């Protein structure tokens, strides 16, 4: 593990480890890169890792929001923020952030996460409209009972 490289190299190495599902090692690289140079990319990925590995959701949201503020045209910042919202079980904010990220540019991972998160379950009674009170209330009750 080489943590004395340039900040951009550290971020790229951290992204590689993140893609390999090794978030703890990626966290070390992003933390070092962020301490050397506070770039929006380093802030965004560091925020994602501290939220997922250390459970510091508010700190992660703050870092990703800071990255979006400094570099609003990079869809990766929106993707990282959306992943934090998803971990925090804040689905409406997650979906909104994914849509904003998609508006900034095509990112395949945003589209796949949007399809995964944005899929609604079929109505209980398919012959009734989704908005019908039976579908709504029975869906709510079954959801609360974790039967759906």
Order of alpha helices (4+ residues) and beta strands (2+ residues): alpha-alpha-alpha-alpha-alpha-alpha-alpha-alpha
